[in-house]
Amino acid sequence: MRVGIFADTYYPQINGLATSVLMLNHYLRARGHRVFIFTTTDPDARQDEEDIYRLPSMPFLAERRMGVFYHPRLARLVRGLELDIVHTHSEFALGVFGRYMARELNLPVVHTMHTVYEDYTHYLTKWVPMLDGFTRVVARKLTAEFCNSAGQVIVPTVKMKDMLRSYGVRGEAAVIPSGIDLERFKPGYYSPEEIRRARGELGISPEDKVLLYLGRIAEEKNIQELLYGLKDYLLARQDMKFVLVGDGKDRPRLEGLTAALGMADKTIFAGVKPWDEIGKYYQIGDVFVNSSRSEAQGLTYIEAMAAGLPVAARADRCLEGILQDGVNGYAFEDQAGLVGALDKILADDAARQDLSLGAMATAEEFSAAVYADRVAAVYERLLERGRIPRRVAS
């Protein structure tokens, strides 16, 4: 098949959506399909990218970029690609562009929902909080309209499938969890010396236990709950550090909060690390912690499990079928539950090792290869439904 993928974020940007599209691109190509990526410009992007086309863009909210909604030169290019199917991964500029081109060329559209936008309306209403309810309603309506315009919708979790139904999305959504390249995260991918060096560069001693958060430092990630919950736990343990890998607009506020709580010397804001080395930074941890309530799927949980890290995470429907108490970690409901989960995980080395093995076993169910195969099967079904002849990949 010849597939056109339209996404507002892509490598070298580091986020769950970009990683999902990157993996899909890689494994579809490995299976002989021809994939064309349409995305936003990025100052760090390589100049020699194959079949990747970037629309002019500028930095936007929450460390993302906003592209133009239409580009005449790239529209002419799309017309000449003889695409079989369009797969959109955004409801914004690139998603609109992809949908427009699909309508013009009478192509079937698959749309993957990655983000619960009503969890992000605070960025738009920060200065006028009274508008938050209104913007949430608008976000739901726009989401429903976009999904209802697609021939098939894909969602990563049952949680999001149910959410779309409540929005008024009519069609049945296919639940396909995004996949990851498991090998890059597994213990043994990096040498012990590389891991010791990474820990040393962050000021972590060989004796320290590390509670690890990896992801954007953003308000909707609810990191402040972790800081409040971990204050006494960290201060009571000499050999314990809380390390946050990532960056975002909420970092200055959270750094100030750690100082106010008297735990600045126990908390390390490590900043953004290269995407190609991100597996190494999971290996510096002993437990992965997260209290986000805004995850559509939470790829970082699966990456952490692939790295052998037990998970202590706030209970959320996106973790159904992933986080299993006593198997690969523990869910918590409040700050006391967080401390209790950590005590269970770190009670002794044997208990932690059992949870580590359980975590790696769970991660095996989320390989990028399986993800690409399931998405390709959706393409095939949609093409057959429309009786559109499938071209031979070239």
C-alpha positions as CSV (number, residue, x, y, z in Angstrom):
1,M,0.0,0.0,0.0
2,R,0.9,3.6,-0.4
3,V,0.1,5.4,2.8
4,G,0.0,9.2,3.5
5,I,0.5,9.9,7.2
6,F,-0.3,13.4,8.4
7,A,0.8,14.4,11.9
8,D,1.6,17.7,13.6
9,T,4.5,16.2,15.6
10,Y,7.2,13.8,14.5
11,Y,10.8,12.9,15.2
12,P,13.1,14.6,16.4
13,Q,10.3,16.0,18.7
14,I,10.0,13.8,21.8
15,N,6.5,12.8,22.9
16,G,4.2,9.8,22.7
17,L,2.5,10.8,19.5
18,A,5.7,11.5,17.6
19,T,7.1,8.1,18.8
20,S,4.0,6.3,17.8
21,V,4.1,7.7,14.2
22,L,7.9,7.1,14.0
23,M,7.4,3.4,14.9
24,L,4.4,3.0,12.6
25,N,6.5,4.5,9.7
26,H,9.4,2.2,10.4
27,Y,7.5,-1.0,10.6
28,L,5.1,-0.4,7.8
29,R,8.1,0.2,5.5
30,A,9.8,-2.9,6.9
31,R,6.7,-4.8,5.6
32,G,7.0,-3.4,2.1
33,H,4.5,-0.5,2.3
34,R,5.5,2.9,0.9
35,V,4.9,5.6,3.6
36,F,4.9,9.3,3.1
37,I,5.0,11.5,6.2
38,F,3.6,15.0,6.2
39,T,4.4,17.0,9.4
40,T,5.7,20.3,10.7
41,T,9.1,21.8,10.3
42,D,11.6,21.4,13.1
43,P,14.9,23.2,13.6
44,D,16.5,19.9,14.6
45,A,15.2,17.8,11.7
46,R,17.7,16.2,9.4
47,Q,17.9,17.5,5.8
48,D,18.1,14.1,4.1
49,E,14.8,12.6,5.3
50,E,13.3,10.1,2.9
51,D,9.6,10.6,2.0
52,I,9.1,13.0,4.8
53,Y,7.7,16.4,3.9
54,R,7.5,19.3,6.4
55,L,5.0,22.2,6.3
56,P,6.0,25.6,7.7
57,S,5.3,25.8,11.4
58,M,6.0,27.8,14.5
59,P,6.2,26.9,18.3
60,F,2.8,26.5,19.9
61,L,1.3,25.6,23.2
62,A,2.7,22.8,25.4
63,E,6.0,22.4,23.6
64,R,4.4,21.6,20.3
65,R,4.5,23.2,16.9
66,M,1.6,24.5,14.8
67,G,1.8,24.1,11.0
68,V,0.0,25.8,8.2
69,F,-3.4,24.3,7.2
70,Y,-2.6,24.1,3.5
71,H,0.5,24.3,1.3
72,P,0.1,24.6,-2.5
73,R,3.4,22.9,-3.4
74,L,2.9,20.0,-1.0
75,A,-0.8,19.7,-2.2
76,R,0.5,19.2,-5.8
77,L,3.0,16.6,-4.4
78,V,0.2,14.7,-2.7
79,R,-1.8,14.6,-5.9
80,G,1.0,12.9,-7.7
81,L,1.8,10.2,-5.0
82,E,-1.1,7.9,-6.0
83,L,-1.9,7.2,-2.3
84,D,-4.2,4.4,-1.4
85,I,-5.1,5.7,2.0
86,V,-4.7,8.7,4.3
87,H,-3.9,8.3,8.0
88,T,-4.3,11.4,10.1
89,H,-2.8,11.7,13.6
90,S,-3.9,15.2,14.4
91,E,-7.1,17.3,14.6
92,F,-5.2,20.5,13.9
93,A,-3.3,21.8,10.9
94,L,-1.8,18.6,9.4
95,G,-4.9,16.6,10.2
96,V,-7.0,19.2,8.4
97,F,-4.6,19.2,5.5
98,G,-4.7,15.4,5.3
99,R,-8.5,15.3,5.4
100,Y,-8.8,18.0,2.7
101,M,-6.5,16.1,0.4
102,A,-8.4,12.8,1.0
103,R,-11.7,14.5,0.1
104,E,-10.2,16.0,-3.1
105,L,-8.7,12.7,-4.1
106,N,-11.6,10.5,-2.9
107,L,-9.3,8.5,-0.6
108,P,-10.4,6.6,2.5
109,V,-9.3,8.2,5.8
110,V,-8.1,6.5,9.0
111,H,-7.8,8.7,12.0
112,T,-6.0,7.9,15.3
113,M,-6.9,9.8,18.4
114,H,-3.9,10.4,20.6
115,T,-4.9,13.2,22.9
116,V,-7.8,14.1,25.2
117,Y,-7.9,17.8,24.3
118,E,-10.3,18.8,27.1
119,D,-7.4,18.0,29.5
120,Y,-5.4,20.8,27.9
121,T,-7.8,23.6,27.7
122,H,-6.1,25.3,30.7
123,Y,-3.4,26.5,28.3
124,L,-6.0,28.5,26.4
125,T,-7.9,29.8,29.4
126,K,-5.1,30.5,31.8
127,W,-5.9,34.2,32.0
128,V,-9.7,33.7,31.7
129,P,-10.6,30.7,33.8
130,M,-14.3,31.3,33.4
131,L,-14.0,30.2,29.8
132,D,-12.7,26.7,30.6
133,G,-16.1,25.0,30.6
134,F,-16.9,26.6,27.2
135,T,-13.5,25.5,25.7
136,R,-14.0,22.0,27.0
137,V,-17.4,21.8,25.2
138,V,-15.8,23.1,22.0
139,A,-12.9,20.6,22.3
140,R,-15.4,17.7,22.5
141,K,-17.5,18.9,19.6
142,L,-14.4,19.4,17.3
143,T,-13.1,16.0,18.3
144,A,-16.4,14.4,17.4
145,E,-16.7,16.2,14.1
146,F,-13.2,15.2,13.1
147,C,-13.7,11.5,14.1
148,N,-17.1,11.3,12.4
149,S,-15.5,12.5,9.1
150,A,-13.1,9.5,9.0
151,G,-13.8,6.1,7.6
152,Q,-12.2,4.4,10.6
153,V,-11.1,5.7,14.0
154,I,-8.2,4.1,16.0
155,V,-7.8,4.7,19.7
156,P,-5.1,3.4,22.1
157,T,-7.4,2.4,25.0
158,V,-10.9,1.4,25.9
159,K,-11.0,4.5,28.1
160,M,-10.7,6.7,25.0
161,K,-13.1,4.6,23.0
162,D,-15.8,5.2,25.7
163,M,-14.9,8.9,25.8
164,L,-15.5,9.3,22.1
165,R,-18.8,7.5,22.3
166,S,-19.8,10.0,25.0
167,Y,-18.8,12.8,22.7
168,G,-21.1,11.6,20.0
169,V,-18.7,9.7,17.7
170,R,-20.9,7.4,15.7
171,G,-18.6,4.7,14.3
172,E,-17.0,1.9,16.2
173,A,-13.4,2.7,17.1
174,A,-10.7,0.1,16.8
175,V,-8.7,-0.2,20.0
176,I,-5.0,-0.6,19.0
177,P,-2.4,0.4,21.7
178,S,0.6,2.2,20.2
179,G,3.7,0.1,20.0
180,I,7.3,0.7,21.0
181,D,10.6,-0.6,19.9
182,L,11.2,-2.8,23.0
183,E,14.8,-3.6,22.3
184,R,15.9,-0.1,22.9
185,F,14.6,-0.1,26.5
186,K,15.5,-3.6,27.6
187,P,18.2,-4.1,30.3
188,G,21.4,-5.0,28.6
189,Y,20.9,-2.6,25.7
190,Y,23.3,-0.3,27.4
191,S,26.4,-1.4,29.3
192,P,26.7,-1.1,33.1
193,E,29.4,1.5,32.5
194,E,27.2,3.6,30.3
195,I,24.5,3.6,33.0
196,R,26.9,4.4,35.8
197,R,28.2,7.3,33.7
198,A,24.7,8.6,33.1
199,R,23.9,8.4,36.8
200,G,27.2,10.1,37.8
201,E,26.5,13.0,35.4
202,L,23.3,13.6,37.2
203,G,24.9,13.5,40.6
204,I,23.4,10.1,41.6
205,S,25.7,8.0,43.7
206,P,26.1,4.2,43.2
207,E,24.2,3.6,46.5
208,D,21.2,5.8,45.6
209,K,17.8,4.4,44.8
210,V,16.1,6.4,42.1
211,L,12.4,7.2,41.7
212,L,12.1,8.1,38.1
213,Y,9.6,10.3,36.2
214,L,10.1,10.7,32.4
215,G,8.0,12.9,30.3
216,R,6.9,16.5,29.8
217,I,7.1,18.8,32.8
218,A,3.6,20.2,32.3
219,E,0.7,21.1,34.5
220,E,-1.6,18.4,33.2
221,K,0.9,15.7,34.3
222,N,0.1,16.4,37.9
223,I,3.7,16.2,39.0
224,Q,3.1,18.4,42.0
225,E,1.1,15.6,43.6
226,L,4.3,13.4,43.4
227,L,6.3,16.2,45.0
228,Y,3.9,16.6,48.0
229,G,3.6,12.8,48.3
230,L,7.3,12.1,48.2
231,K,8.5,14.9,50.5
232,D,8.6,13.0,53.8
233,Y,9.5,9.7,52.0
234,L,12.6,11.2,50.4
235,L,13.7,13.2,53.5
236,A,13.5,10.1,55.7
237,R,15.8,8.1,53.3
238,Q,19.4,9.2,52.9
239,D,19.9,7.0,49.8
240,M,16.9,8.1,47.7
241,K,16.6,10.5,44.8
242,F,13.7,11.7,42.7
243,V,14.8,12.2,39.1
244,L,12.7,14.0,36.5
245,V,13.8,13.5,32.9
246,G,12.1,15.9,30.5
247,D,11.3,19.6,30.3
248,G,8.3,21.9,29.9
249,K,6.7,25.2,30.9
250,D,5.8,23.9,34.4
251,R,9.5,23.3,35.3
252,P,10.3,26.7,36.9
253,R,7.2,26.5,39.2
254,L,8.0,22.9,40.2
255,E,11.6,23.7,40.9
256,G,10.4,26.5,43.2
257,L,8.0,24.1,44.9
258,T,10.8,21.6,45.6
259,A,12.8,24.4,47.2
260,A,9.8,25.5,49.3
261,L,9.3,21.9,50.4
262,G,12.9,21.6,51.5
263,M,13.6,18.7,49.1
264,A,15.7,20.5,46.4
265,D,18.8,18.4,47.2
266,K,16.7,15.2,46.8
267,T,15.2,16.1,43.5
268,I,17.0,16.3,40.2
269,F,15.5,18.0,37.1
270,A,17.6,16.3,34.4
271,G,16.1,18.1,31.4
272,V,15.5,16.7,28.0
273,K,17.7,13.9,26.8
274,P,18.3,12.7,23.2
275,W,15.5,10.5,21.9
276,D,18.0,8.0,20.6
277,E,19.4,7.5,24.1
278,I,16.2,7.7,26.1
279,G,16.3,4.0,26.9
280,K,19.5,4.6,28.9
281,Y,17.7,7.1,31.2
282,Y,15.1,4.5,32.1
283,Q,17.9,2.3,33.2
284,I,19.1,4.8,35.9
285,G,15.9,4.3,37.8
286,D,14.6,1.7,40.3
287,V,10.9,2.6,40.2
288,F,8.9,4.5,37.6
289,V,6.4,7.0,39.2
290,N,3.6,9.0,37.6
291,S,0.5,10.7,38.9
292,S,-0.9,12.0,35.6
293,R,-4.6,12.0,35.0
294,S,-4.5,13.1,31.3
295,E,-2.9,10.1,29.6
296,A,-4.6,8.7,26.5
297,Q,-2.4,5.6,26.7
298,G,0.8,6.4,28.5
299,L,3.6,5.0,26.4
300,T,6.2,6.0,29.1
301,Y,4.6,3.4,31.4
302,I,5.2,0.7,28.8
303,E,8.7,1.9,28.1
304,A,9.5,1.8,31.8
305,M,8.2,-1.7,32.0
306,A,10.3,-2.8,29.0
307,A,13.3,-1.4,30.9
308,G,12.4,-3.6,33.8
309,L,11.1,-0.9,36.1
310,P,8.2,-1.6,38.4
311,V,5.6,1.1,38.2
312,A,3.9,3.2,40.9
313,A,1.2,5.2,39.2
314,R,-2.1,7.0,39.9
315,A,-5.0,4.7,39.1
316,D,-6.4,5.5,35.7
317,R,-8.5,3.7,33.1
318,C,-5.7,4.1,30.5
319,L,-3.7,1.6,32.6
320,E,-6.4,-1.1,32.6
321,G,-4.7,-4.3,31.3
322,I,-1.3,-2.8,31.8
323,L,-0.6,-2.0,35.4
324,Q,-1.3,-5.0,37.6
325,D,-0.9,-4.8,41.3
326,G,1.7,-7.2,42.6
327,V,2.7,-8.3,39.1
328,N,4.5,-5.3,37.6
329,G,3.9,-2.5,40.2
330,Y,1.0,-0.9,42.1
331,A,-1.6,1.7,41.4
332,F,-2.4,4.4,44.0
333,E,-5.3,6.7,44.7
334,D,-3.7,9.3,47.0
335,Q,-0.4,10.3,48.6
336,A,-0.6,7.7,51.3
337,G,-1.2,5.1,48.5
338,L,1.9,6.3,46.7
339,V,4.1,5.8,49.7
340,G,2.6,2.4,50.3
341,A,3.2,1.4,46.7
342,L,6.9,2.4,47.0
343,D,7.3,0.5,50.2
344,K,5.9,-2.7,48.6
345,I,8.1,-2.3,45.6
346,L,11.3,-1.5,47.5
347,A,10.6,-3.8,50.4
348,D,13.4,-6.2,49.4
349,D,15.5,-7.0,46.3
350,A,13.6,-10.2,45.6
351,A,10.2,-8.5,45.6
352,R,11.5,-5.8,43.3
353,Q,13.1,-8.4,41.0
354,D,9.8,-10.3,40.7
355,L,8.0,-7.1,39.8
356,S,10.7,-6.2,37.3
357,L,10.3,-9.6,35.5
358,G,6.5,-9.1,35.5
359,A,7.0,-5.6,34.0
360,M,9.1,-6.9,31.1
361,A,6.6,-9.6,30.4
362,T,3.8,-7.1,30.2
363,A,5.8,-4.9,27.8
364,E,6.1,-7.7,25.3
365,E,2.5,-7.3,24.5
366,F,3.1,-3.8,23.1
367,S,5.7,-4.3,20.4
368,A,5.8,-1.8,17.5
369,A,5.8,-4.7,15.0
370,V,2.4,-5.9,16.4
371,Y,1.1,-2.4,16.3
372,A,2.0,-1.9,12.7
373,D,0.5,-5.2,11.7
374,R,-2.8,-4.3,13.4
375,V,-2.9,-0.8,11.8
376,A,-2.2,-2.3,8.3
377,A,-5.1,-4.7,8.8
378,V,-7.3,-1.7,9.5
379,Y,-6.1,-0.2,6.2
380,E,-6.9,-3.4,4.3
381,R,-10.4,-3.7,5.8
382,L,-11.2,-0.1,4.9
383,L,-10.0,-0.5,1.4
384,E,-12.0,-3.7,0.9
385,R,-15.1,-2.0,2.4
386,G,-14.8,0.8,-0.2
387,R,-13.8,-1.7,-3.0
388,I,-10.9,0.5,-3.8
389,P,-8.1,-1.4,-5.7
390,R,-4.9,-1.7,-3.7
391,R,-1.7,-0.7,-5.5
392,V,1.5,-2.6,-5.3
393,A,4.0,-0.9,-3.1
394,S,6.9,0.7,-4.9
